[in-house]
Amino acid sequence: MNLYLVRHAHSVYTPDEMGRPLSERGFKDSKVVTELLKKEKIDYVFASPYKRAIQTVEGIATYINKEIKIVDTFKERVLAGKPVKDFTAAITKVWQDENFAWQGGESNKTAQKRATDSLFQVLDKYKGKNLVIGTHGNIMVLMMNYFDNRYGSEFWKRLEMPDVYKLSFEDNKLLEIKRIWKTY
């Protein structure tokens, strides 16, 4: 079974985190994501409730003629309860100490547990199927980090928008992680 984690394509910044849409470039790249995933025999598509994550994987859902299953816990990690003054310093701190959380935010450990609990539920329910999850950079890397700590903040900094990683499993045991974005 394969799980394809898809970081959303480039989006237009708005303060509306849930409703932020893809940019023109993001829509073009989402078409490439669709073409890439058409070759992978996808069975089901899941996404964060955020518009940009949904829009990035809409094409493959349409292609396989299935509705996107929205999973709230695949949304991006909450860094802090209100905007931080220095994003780089704030994000660096949570990656340095997995138990640290800014006021109103999630620690890496908390966000990772939230996402991986749902990930394992999906893997159990759809055993043997090829699944796509449209999600976000930080939470995607935290899910990957659960299985392999080589996926950390430096890896996150190098992610592209979009980016696609194939995680191959056998009985919920990770066998391999392979980047498939930019390999087409």
trRosetta pair geometry for C-beta under 8 A, 3 or more apart (Angstrom, degrees):
i j d omega theta_ij theta_ji phi_ij phi_ji
1 123 7.3 130 112 -146 147 84
1 126 7.8 140 -151 117 138 82
1 127 6.7 -111 -59 -168 152 44
1 128 5.3 -121 -73 -112 110 16
1 129 6.1 29 -134 51 109 34
1 130 6.7 -166 -158 -78 63 49
1 131 7.6 21 176 3 104 96
1 168 7.4 147 83 -156 44 56
1 169 5.1 -28 74 66 95 95
1 170 7.5 150 26 -87 83 39
2 40 6.9 -112 94 -177 144 113
2 130 4.8 8 60 -124 94 87
2 131 7.4 -174 97 32 55 62
2 166 5.5 -18 -167 -166 117 98
2 167 6.9 145 -159 74 61 47
2 168 5.3 -27 -101 -100 80 67
2 169 7.4 167 -92 18 29 77
3 119 7.6 61 -163 -159 162 101
3 122 7.9 100 -117 108 124 121
3 123 7.1 -50 -64 -88 134 97
3 130 7.8 -167 -76 -157 32 50
3 131 5.1 -11 -116 68 71 99
3 132 7.9 156 -165 -91 53 23
3 133 6.7 9 -178 -2 98 110
3 166 7.5 143 74 -159 44 48
3 167 4.5 -20 64 63 97 102
3 168 8.0 -171 23 -76 70 24
3 169 6.6 38 -6 -9 107 117
4 37 6.4 147 122 -114 172 108
4 40 6.6 64 -56 137 142 165
4 42 7.3 -59 18 -102 136 111
4 130 7.3 36 -13 175 105 89
4 131 6.9 -167 25 97 74 48
4 132 4.6 -23 68 -109 109 70
4 133 7.0 172 84 23 56 65
4 164 6.0 -6 -174 -167 101 100
4 165 7.2 160 -153 80 53 41
4 166 5.5 -20 -100 -100 76 67
4 167 7.7 -173 -78 20 27 73
4 180 7.4 -51 -130 38 106 135
5 133 5.5 -18 -112 65 60 103
5 135 6.2 -40 -161 36 87 122
5 140 4.9 136 166 -147 128 107
5 143 6.6 175 -106 79 147 136
5 144 7.0 -121 33 -57 164 103
5 164 7.2 161 82 -151 51 48
5 165 4.9 -8 56 59 100 95
5 167 6.6 47 -12 -10 104 113
6 33 6.2 80 -146 -159 131 134
6 37 7.9 -31 -75 -65 135 134
6 53 7.9 131 96 -155 94 77
6 56 5.9 -179 138 127 121 123
6 57 5.7 133 70 -73 152 108
6 132 6.0 15 -10 -172 123 98
6 133 6.6 176 24 84 79 48
6 134 5.0 -32 75 -105 113 58
6 135 6.8 126 68 25 57 68
6 162 6.1 -7 -177 -174 86 125
6 163 7.5 168 -153 81 45 45
6 164 5.1 -5 -106 -104 75 84
7 56 8.0 -88 114 167 33 169
7 135 6.7 -47 -101 82 47 70
7 136 6.5 53 -140 -157 77 20
7 137 5.0 49 -138 -78 130 67
7 140 5.4 -97 -78 4 90 163
7 159 5.7 82 -12 173 173 130
7 160 7.5 145 75 81 132 51
7 161 6.3 -97 124 -110 110 58
7 162 5.4 163 83 -158 72 63
7 163 4.3 22 35 45 120 87
7 164 7.5 -133 22 -64 72 43
8 11 6.5 9 133 -38 125 115
8 22 7.4 -142 174 -89 102 94
8 26 7.5 7 157 -153 85 122
8 48 8.0 -72 -49 41 120 125
8 50 7.4 -73 -57 99 155 118
8 52 4.3 72 179 133 149 97
8 53 4.6 -89 -72 -87 118 55
8 55 7.6 62 -148 61 106 85
8 56 4.5 -158 -133 -27 63 147
8 134 6.4 68 -80 -179 79 92
8 135 7.3 -128 -31 93 85 23
8 136 6.2 -11 6 -95 108 61
8 161 6.6 -6 98 -150 62 93
8 162 6.1 -102 145 -104 17 91
9 22 5.3 30 83 -131 110 119
9 23 7.8 -129 128 40 97 77
9 25 7.5 -162 165 115 109 71
9 26 3.6 134 120 -154 109 79
9 27 7.3 166 103 -44 152 23
9 29 4.3 159 -133 82 124 117
9 30 4.8 -99 -15 -57 149 85
9 33 7.0 -123 -58 -20 112 135
9 52 7.1 -139 58 -177 66 93
9 55 7.5 -88 41 102 109 98
9 56 4.7 165 -2 -106 90 104
9 161 5.7 99 -163 159 31 80
9 162 4.2 -43 -78 -44 65 98
10 22 6.8 83 83 -157 55 77
10 23 4.9 -44 117 34 99 117
10 25 4.9 2 61 91 139 108
10 26 4.0 -137 67 -69 67 91
10 29 6.6 93 12 22 92 142
10 161 4.6 107 -68 116 63 124
10 162 7.8 -103 -17 -37 59 61
11 20 5.0 70 158 142 139 107
11 21 6.3 167 -150 100 94 30
11 22 5.3 -78 -102 -107 70 38
11 23 5.9 153 -152 -21 16 82
11 26 5.6 55 -74 -72 46 163
11 52 4.2 -43 -82 -110 137 141
11 161 7.7 -102 -4 180 71 140
12 20 6.6 -161 71 -169 65 83
12 21 5.9 9 32 71 107 78
12 22 7.3 67 -5 133 82 17
12 23 4.8 127 -56 -83 77 81
12 26 7.9 -115 -26 9 69 136
13 20 6.9 -19 -135 -141 28 128
14 19 7.0 -50 84 89 137 88
14 20 5.0 -176 43 -104 94 84
14 21 8.0 42 5 17 128 71
16 19 4.2 -21 136 50 126 103
16 20 5.9 167 88 -53 75 71
17 20 6.3 -31 -146 -12 23 115
17 50 6.7 -67 150 -118 73 115
17 76 7.6 -115 -175 47 118 125
18 49 6.5 -22 -143 118 98 98
18 50 5.6 -128 -137 -113 43 66
18 51 6.7 84 150 -14 53 91
19 51 5.2 48 -148 -13 34 138
20 50 6.9 -8 46 -175 91 104
20 51 6.1 176 64 57 43 110
20 52 5.4 -21 98 -33 88 118
21 26 7.9 163 142 78 65 143
21 51 5.5 -54 -88 127 57 132
21 52 6.4 148 -156 -78 18 77
21 55 6.5 71 -153 -26 71 161
22 26 3.2 -147 -169 109 97 129
22 27 5.1 134 113 -55 130 69
22 30 6.3 -42 -126 -28 167 133
22 51 8.0 -133 -20 129 70 91
22 52 5.5 130 -64 -131 68 78
22 55 4.7 -137 -16 109 118 142
22 56 6.8 143 -79 -65 129 74
23 26 4.4 105 44 1 66 105
23 27 7.3 -127 94 -5 39 82
24 27 5.9 -51 -153 31 31 110
24 28 6.8 31 149 -16 62 104
25 28 5.7 -55 -153 36 35 112
25 29 6.2 30 153 -15 68 108
26 29 5.7 -57 -145 41 31 109
26 30 6.2 36 154 -27 66 104
26 52 7.1 -58 -177 -148 152 98
26 55 7.4 55 136 109 116 125
26 56 7.3 -75 178 -87 99 88
26 161 7.2 -42 -105 144 93 106
26 162 7.7 100 -145 -39 75 91
27 30 5.6 -48 -145 29 31 114
27 31 7.1 38 152 -22 60 97
27 55 7.3 -59 -97 160 74 120
28 31 6.0 -53 -165 26 34 113
28 32 7.2 31 143 -15 63 102
29 32 5.4 -50 -156 33 44 114
29 33 6.5 51 145 -23 69 98
29 56 8.0 -22 103 -131 94 91
29 161 7.5 93 100 127 165 63
29 162 5.4 165 140 9 122 98
30 33 5.2 -43 -151 31 40 118
30 34 6.6 47 148 -22 64 99
30 55 6.2 -72 -102 137 164 78
30 56 4.8 -137 -112 -133 107 49
30 57 7.7 -108 -154 -44 103 26
30 58 7.2 28 166 40 135 90
30 59 6.0 147 146 -7 92 126
30 162 6.9 103 -86 -27 59 140
31 34 5.5 -47 -152 31 35 115
31 35 6.6 35 150 -18 64 103
31 59 6.2 153 -109 -91 47 164
32 35 5.6 -51 -148 36 35 111
32 36 6.3 38 151 -21 65 106
32 184 7.3 -170 -177 40 97 154
33 36 5.7 -57 -150 37 29 114
33 37 6.2 19 157 -12 66 111
33 56 6.1 22 50 176 167 82
33 57 7.1 -86 129 -93 135 55
33 59 6.9 127 83 53 89 127
33 60 7.1 -83 127 -32 89 114
33 162 5.4 -5 -70 76 130 159
33 164 6.3 152 -132 -57 92 131
33 181 7.6 -19 -102 -106 81 100
34 37 6.0 -64 -144 42 27 103
34 38 6.4 42 154 -37 64 100
34 59 3.1 -64 -84 119 136 132
34 60 5.1 -162 -124 -56 70 71
34 63 6.3 144 -168 -27 104 136
35 38 5.7 -41 -151 15 31 119
35 39 7.8 29 154 -17 55 98
35 184 7.2 82 108 -155 105 160
36 39 6.6 -64 -178 26 35 108
36 40 7.5 24 138 -20 65 115
36 164 6.4 155 113 44 147 165
36 180 6.3 140 174 134 124 109
36 181 7.1 15 -152 -101 174 55
36 184 5.2 -105 -101 -67 96 135
37 40 5.1 -58 -155 29 52 120
37 42 5.5 17 168 -36 104 136
37 57 8.0 41 -4 -137 169 81
37 60 4.3 -22 94 -103 141 137
37 63 7.8 147 95 55 100 146
37 132 6.2 20 -143 -87 144 139
37 164 7.6 -139 -65 -143 95 152
38 42 7.9 -65 -100 8 26 109
38 60 7.0 -146 -62 -117 63 85
38 63 5.8 -96 -99 172 95 159
40 130 5.9 -173 143 170 94 147
40 166 7.5 -153 -130 -105 137 125
40 180 7.8 59 -75 161 131 170
41 130 5.4 104 97 23 77 153
42 45 6.6 40 160 -64 132 88
42 60 5.6 27 52 172 164 120
42 63 7.9 73 54 85 121 112
42 64 5.5 -109 89 -52 97 148
42 130 5.1 -111 -114 108 41 108
42 131 7.3 96 -152 -112 83 15
42 132 5.5 -2 -140 -25 133 111
43 64 7.2 173 -139 -172 15 151
43 66 7.9 59 156 -26 43 163
43 126 6.9 168 96 -174 130 121
43 129 3.9 -93 57 -166 153 107
43 130 5.2 125 0 52 91 67
43 131 6.6 -42 59 -73 92 60
44 66 6.1 -110 -121 139 54 159
44 69 6.6 2 176 4 110 124
44 126 5.8 -96 25 -130 144 155
44 129 6.0 39 8 143 105 141
44 130 8.0 161 29 87 65 49
44 131 5.2 -15 69 -116 92 82
44 132 7.3 -160 100 30 50 72
45 57 5.3 172 -168 152 123 123
45 60 5.8 149 -88 97 137 102
45 61 4.2 -108 49 -82 153 93
45 64 7.1 151 -23 47 111 129
45 66 6.1 146 19 90 95 113
45 68 5.0 -58 107 -111 106 72
45 69 7.0 154 90 18 51 77
45 131 7.6 164 -90 -162 29 62
45 132 4.6 -11 -118 64 75 109
45 134 7.2 31 180 -16 96 103
46 68 6.9 122 -127 -171 18 75
46 69 4.8 -37 -105 72 74 94
46 70 7.6 146 -162 -98 67 14
46 71 5.2 10 -175 -2 116 119
46 74 6.5 126 137 -18 109 163
46 122 6.4 -52 -40 -124 162 146
46 131 6.6 14 3 -180 108 107
46 132 6.8 178 31 91 65 57
46 133 4.7 -16 75 -109 104 72
46 134 7.0 -163 99 22 51 71
47 50 8.0 -120 156 51 99 64
47 53 4.8 156 -171 128 101 102
47 54 4.7 125 128 -90 157 61
47 56 7.9 154 -125 56 125 89
47 57 5.5 -168 -78 47 118 131
47 68 5.0 -4 10 178 116 127
47 69 7.6 144 20 73 66 47
47 70 6.0 -36 72 -108 79 60
47 71 7.2 152 71 27 27 78
47 74 6.8 -154 168 91 24 139
47 133 6.9 158 -88 -165 39 50
47 134 3.6 -4 -114 57 95 110
47 135 7.2 -165 -147 -61 54 54
48 53 4.0 52 49 63 102 167
48 54 7.4 -115 72 -43 63 73
48 70 7.6 7 142 -153 15 75
48 71 7.1 -53 -92 72 37 71
48 72 7.7 59 -151 -143 59 23
48 74 4.3 -127 -76 104 74 88
48 75 4.3 122 -156 -89 111 53
48 76 7.0 48 -150 -25 160 63
48 134 6.3 -110 17 105 78 78
48 135 5.2 106 -31 -119 113 58
48 136 6.2 17 -22 -21 164 96
48 139 7.8 113 -82 64 133 149
49 53 7.8 51 54 58 18 125
49 54 7.5 3 -161 -45 25 117
49 70 5.1 63 -89 -170 76 119
49 71 8.0 -142 -40 69 78 28
49 72 5.6 5 -20 -106 122 63
49 75 5.9 -28 34 -74 84 114
50 53 4.7 79 71 9 92 107
50 54 7.0 -170 89 -8 45 89
50 75 5.8 117 -25 -129 104 91
50 76 6.9 24 -27 -5 153 98
50 136 7.1 44 39 -58 149 117
51 54 5.7 -61 -148 40 32 111
51 55 6.0 28 159 -19 69 110
52 55 5.8 -51 -139 38 29 110
52 56 6.5 36 157 -27 61 105
53 56 5.9 -54 -153 28 29 114
53 57 7.1 -4 160 7 62 107
53 74 7.5 166 168 120 159 107
53 75 7.8 -143 2 -112 155 57
53 134 4.1 137 171 136 82 100
53 135 5.7 32 -136 -97 132 17
53 136 6.4 -70 -77 -52 121 77
54 57 6.8 -82 -156 49 28 87
54 58 6.2 52 152 -58 69 96
54 68 6.0 136 -140 109 87 166
54 70 7.5 -15 -90 -98 115 98
54 134 6.2 141 -82 97 26 150
55 58 5.5 -25 -141 -9 34 122
56 134 5.1 154 72 -143 103 119
56 162 5.6 137 -152 -93 129 134
57 60 5.6 -50 -168 39 71 107
57 61 6.1 74 136 -24 83 103
57 68 6.4 118 99 -112 109 125
57 132 5.6 165 -145 133 131 129
57 134 3.6 -127 -7 -59 129 126
58 61 5.7 -63 -151 39 33 112
58 62 6.2 33 155 -20 70 107
58 68 6.9 -62 -99 -42 58 135
59 62 5.8 -55 -149 35 29 111
59 63 6.3 32 153 -22 64 107
60 63 5.3 -49 -145 35 36 118
60 64 6.4 17 161 -3 68 105
60 132 5.8 65 97 4 148 170
61 64 6.5 -66 -146 47 27 94
61 66 5.6 -102 -157 77 75 73
61 67 6.7 24 -179 -161 124 15
61 68 4.7 -59 -95 -61 160 83
61 132 8.0 -128 -61 66 78 132
62 65 7.2 23 -178 -79 33 42
68 134 7.4 -22 -149 19 130 128
71 74 4.6 67 88 -2 103 111
71 118 5.5 132 172 -180 131 140
71 122 7.3 -46 -80 -65 160 126
71 133 7.6 -43 42 -137 132 103
72 75 6.1 -27 -178 -13 51 113
73 114 5.0 -151 -156 161 105 89
73 115 5.8 178 149 -96 92 46
73 117 7.1 -66 161 69 160 95
73 118 4.1 162 81 -33 131 146
74 115 6.2 90 -106 -131 50 92
74 118 6.4 -121 -52 101 80 148
74 133 5.8 -138 -139 -174 147 113
74 134 7.7 94 134 79 137 52
74 135 4.7 -103 172 -101 101 107
74 139 6.8 143 -169 125 48 143
75 135 7.8 -151 -100 -143 15 80
75 136 7.0 29 -179 0 40 129
75 139 7.1 122 104 -23 31 165
76 135 7.7 141 -71 176 61 77
76 136 3.7 -39 -83 74 92 166
76 137 7.7 19 -118 43 107 64
76 138 6.0 70 -156 49 89 106
76 139 5.4 -153 -128 -14 40 118
77 105 7.8 54 151 -174 90 93
77 106 5.2 -120 -167 66 92 124
77 108 7.7 -7 -139 -109 161 48
77 111 3.8 7 -117 -135 113 153
77 136 7.8 -147 4 89 65 127
77 138 4.9 -91 24 112 114 124
77 139 5.1 163 -33 -71 84 88
77 142 6.7 89 -53 -11 133 150
78 81 7.6 41 162 -79 120 44
78 104 7.1 -95 148 138 124 72
78 105 5.0 -159 120 -136 82 62
78 106 4.9 97 55 -5 83 99
78 111 7.4 -173 29 -90 63 114
79 84 6.5 -77 124 -16 124 128
79 87 7.7 19 151 -140 169 79
79 90 5.9 73 170 137 123 124
79 91 6.5 -51 -127 -84 131 78
79 94 7.0 -131 -139 -14 78 153
79 102 6.3 22 152 36 65 132
79 105 4.9 -38 138 -132 26 136
79 106 7.7 -55 -82 40 20 73
79 138 8.0 -16 -68 139 97 178
80 83 7.4 99 78 -141 116 6
80 84 5.1 109 21 -57 148 100
80 90 6.5 -65 -30 -165 126 141
80 102 3.8 -44 -97 105 97 134
80 103 6.4 40 -154 65 90 60
80 104 5.6 61 175 73 53 96
80 105 4.1 -43 -85 -48 36 123
81 102 7.5 -143 4 118 73 92
81 103 5.5 -58 12 120 119 75
81 104 1.7 16 -51 100 109 167
81 105 6.3 -115 -30 -41 60 66
82 104 6.6 63 -10 61 65 155
84 87 5.7 129 77 -86 113 52
84 89 7.8 -149 153 70 129 87
84 90 4.1 2 167 -48 169 158
84 102 6.8 -49 -85 -160 121 169
86 89 4.0 30 113 23 121 115
86 90 6.1 151 89 -19 66 88
87 90 5.7 -63 -146 40 29 111
87 91 6.0 19 163 -13 69 110
88 91 6.3 -58 -141 40 25 102
88 92 6.1 29 157 -23 62 111
89 92 5.7 -55 -145 35 28 114
89 93 6.5 33 156 -25 62 105
90 93 5.9 -54 -154 28 28 112
90 94 7.1 18 155 -11 62 103
90 102 6.1 -3 -155 -56 107 148
91 94 6.1 -55 -151 37 36 105
91 95 6.5 30 153 -14 67 108
91 138 7.6 -115 -142 -106 117 131
91 153 7.4 143 142 -135 95 117
92 95 5.9 -65 -152 41 31 107
92 96 6.2 31 153 -24 68 109
92 153 7.0 87 -119 -165 55 158
93 96 5.7 -56 -146 33 29 111
93 97 6.8 -24 171 29 65 99
93 100 6.0 -93 149 110 91 146
93 102 7.6 90 87 -59 131 98
94 97 7.0 -79 -139 63 27 69
94 98 7.7 60 172 -116 63 32
94 100 5.7 -141 -111 85 55 96
94 101 7.0 50 -114 -102 107 44
94 102 7.2 -69 -64 -17 112 92
94 105 7.5 -92 -85 130 140 135
94 107 6.4 -172 -148 -144 98 51
94 108 5.5 142 159 -41 92 91
95 98 7.8 12 -151 -80 28 64
95 108 6.5 98 -101 -66 44 140
95 152 6.4 110 -166 176 114 92
95 153 3.7 53 -167 -61 162 130
95 156 7.7 -137 -97 28 140 141
96 100 7.5 4 75 25 80 139
97 100 3.8 64 92 -11 115 117
97 107 7.8 -69 115 -147 78 109
98 107 6.3 82 157 161 47 106
98 108 4.2 -81 -140 67 71 118
98 109 4.7 91 149 -46 96 92
98 112 7.8 -19 -163 4 112 137
99 107 5.2 -3 -164 -168 24 156
99 108 7.8 -56 -43 46 25 84
99 109 5.4 7 -91 5 58 138
100 107 5.6 141 70 -120 29 102
100 108 8.0 33 51 5 68 89
101 105 5.0 -169 -174 88 87 82
101 106 5.8 -75 -124 178 120 12
101 107 4.0 -84 -57 -53 94 77
101 110 6.6 10 -75 17 134 137
102 105 4.1 40 61 24 85 134
106 110 4.4 -135 -163 89 91 116
106 111 4.2 109 125 -56 135 94
106 114 7.3 -52 -148 -1 151 139
107 110 4.6 94 50 7 80 101
107 111 6.9 -156 85 -1 40 87
108 111 6.0 -61 -144 43 28 105
108 112 5.8 30 158 -22 66 113
108 142 6.0 -165 -162 -117 81 116
108 145 7.9 -40 178 90 119 154
109 112 5.9 -57 -143 38 23 112
109 113 6.4 23 158 -19 61 107
110 113 5.9 -56 -148 35 27 109
110 114 6.5 32 153 -22 63 106
111 114 5.6 -52 -151 32 32 116
111 115 6.4 20 157 -10 66 108
111 138 7.5 -15 142 131 154 105
111 139 6.1 -115 165 -108 113 84
111 142 5.5 -17 108 162 103 175
112 115 6.1 -63 -148 42 28 103
112 116 5.8 13 163 -8 68 115
112 142 4.2 -132 -90 170 84 110
112 143 7.0 175 -141 -74 72 41
112 145 6.7 -78 -116 76 131 109
112 146 5.6 157 -176 -69 113 103
113 116 6.2 -60 -131 45 25 100
113 117 5.9 34 165 -28 64 106
114 117 6.3 -58 -154 27 18 111
114 118 7.1 7 153 -7 56 108
115 118 6.0 -64 -159 41 33 106
115 119 6.1 38 147 -26 69 109
115 135 7.9 75 -141 -146 128 148
115 139 5.1 157 -76 -175 151 103
115 142 6.1 106 42 94 142 112
115 143 5.0 -96 126 -73 127 100
116 119 4.9 -47 -140 35 41 120
116 120 6.3 41 160 -18 69 99
116 142 7.9 -115 -36 129 100 88
116 143 5.8 160 -76 -126 80 74
116 146 4.8 113 -87 -86 145 170
117 120 6.2 -57 -154 36 27 106
117 121 6.7 29 148 -20 61 106
118 121 5.4 -52 -149 34 37 115
118 122 6.3 36 153 -19 68 104
119 122 5.8 -56 -152 36 30 110
119 123 6.3 30 151 -18 65 107
119 133 7.7 -39 -109 -63 87 165
119 143 5.8 130 -58 -144 154 121
120 123 5.4 -50 -141 38 36 114
120 124 6.2 37 157 -20 66 104
120 172 6.5 44 -135 -137 89 124
121 124 5.9 -56 -149 37 28 110
121 125 6.2 20 157 -14 64 112
122 125 6.0 -59 -141 41 28 106
122 126 6.0 -18 173 22 66 113
122 131 6.4 140 155 -179 119 167
122 133 7.5 93 115 -77 172 120
123 126 6.9 -78 -132 58 18 79
123 127 7.0 58 161 -86 58 61
123 131 7.9 -128 -89 23 57 150
123 169 6.4 -40 -143 100 127 171
123 172 5.5 112 130 -100 140 84
124 127 6.6 -9 -162 -54 27 96
124 172 7.2 9 -70 -72 75 123
126 129 4.2 -67 165 41 98 130
126 131 5.8 100 102 -68 146 127
135 139 5.7 -110 170 86 121 111
135 140 5.0 146 96 -69 121 95
135 143 7.8 41 105 0 169 141
136 139 5.1 62 66 28 93 104
136 140 6.3 -164 83 -17 38 97
137 140 5.7 -63 -142 34 20 113
137 141 6.4 12 165 -13 62 107
137 156 5.9 105 160 -158 102 89
137 159 5.0 165 -134 83 110 154
137 161 7.6 -60 -58 -82 120 88
137 163 7.6 69 -104 33 87 123
138 141 6.1 -58 -151 37 28 106
138 142 6.4 28 152 -19 64 107
138 156 6.2 44 -104 -148 57 138
139 142 5.4 -51 -146 36 36 115
139 143 6.5 41 152 -22 65 99
140 143 5.8 -53 -155 32 31 110
140 144 6.5 26 150 -13 65 106
140 159 7.6 114 78 -121 129 156
140 163 8.0 152 114 79 160 109
140 165 7.5 134 171 29 118 124
141 144 5.5 -53 -145 41 37 111
141 145 5.9 45 151 -27 67 107
141 151 5.3 -161 -160 161 77 101
141 152 7.2 107 165 -134 119 9
141 153 7.9 111 136 -88 151 31
141 155 6.0 157 -136 96 122 107
141 156 4.3 -67 -33 -83 170 97
141 159 7.1 -116 -58 -46 116 137
142 145 5.3 -49 -141 35 31 118
142 146 6.9 50 152 -34 59 91
143 146 5.8 -40 -163 11 34 117
143 147 7.8 15 149 -2 58 100
144 147 6.3 -67 -167 41 41 102
144 148 6.5 -41 162 51 76 91
144 151 3.9 -65 113 123 111 170
144 155 7.8 -109 94 119 137 148
144 165 6.8 2 -89 106 135 161
144 167 7.3 -151 -108 -80 83 127
144 177 6.3 83 -146 -127 109 153
145 148 6.9 -94 -131 74 29 49
145 149 5.9 48 -161 -115 79 47
145 151 4.5 -131 -73 88 66 93
145 152 6.0 91 -109 -82 123 57
147 151 7.9 32 62 26 81 130
147 167 7.4 124 29 -145 166 129
147 174 4.4 55 -157 -6 139 162
147 177 7.2 142 94 -49 133 124
148 151 5.6 77 87 2 88 101
148 174 7.3 -120 -32 108 102 153
148 177 6.5 -124 24 1 144 139
149 152 6.5 26 177 -55 66 107
150 155 7.0 91 136 -52 67 140
151 155 4.8 -90 -142 70 54 163
151 156 7.8 89 175 -48 74 76
151 177 7.6 -58 -53 124 134 171
152 155 5.7 105 48 17 45 103
152 156 7.0 -80 129 -8 33 99
153 156 5.3 -51 -145 34 35 117
153 157 6.4 41 155 -25 66 100
154 157 5.7 -48 -151 28 33 114
154 158 7.0 23 152 -12 61 107
155 158 6.0 -67 -158 38 34 106
155 159 7.2 54 146 -46 65 88
156 159 5.8 -31 -160 -7 39 116
159 163 4.8 -111 -165 0 87 159
160 163 4.6 128 57 -69 75 99
160 181 6.6 -154 60 125 122 142
160 182 7.4 88 25 -35 155 127
162 181 6.5 -152 109 -118 83 144
163 179 7.4 -49 -176 -142 96 103
163 181 4.8 -137 -149 30 48 159
164 179 7.2 111 84 -163 59 61
164 180 5.0 -55 105 68 108 89
164 181 4.0 130 30 -49 84 96
165 177 5.9 1 178 -172 117 94
165 178 7.0 155 -159 78 68 35
165 179 5.5 -42 -103 -100 75 56
165 180 7.0 148 -116 13 22 80
165 181 7.6 -46 -51 0 52 100
166 176 7.9 8 106 106 89 93
166 177 7.3 157 82 -156 51 45
166 178 4.9 -19 61 64 100 90
166 179 7.7 166 17 -104 79 7
166 180 5.1 59 -21 -23 111 122
167 174 6.1 -54 -173 -131 103 102
167 176 7.5 177 -149 90 43 50
167 177 5.3 -11 -102 -104 74 77
168 174 7.4 100 76 -160 52 59
168 175 4.6 -54 101 61 99 108
168 176 4.6 15 41 51 114 90
168 177 7.9 -154 17 -72 73 33
168 178 7.4 26 -13 7 106 107
169 172 6.1 4 -174 -107 128 17
169 173 6.4 138 -158 64 76 39
169 174 5.8 -45 -98 -97 77 45
169 175 6.4 172 -106 1 21 90
170 173 5.5 -29 70 60 73 95
170 175 5.7 62 -1 -47 99 121
174 177 7.0 0 -177 -47 123 89
179 182 7.3 -9 145 50 115 95
179 183 6.6 138 112 -29 80 124
180 183 5.3 -92 -154 42 44 123
180 184 7.6 60 165 -52 79 82
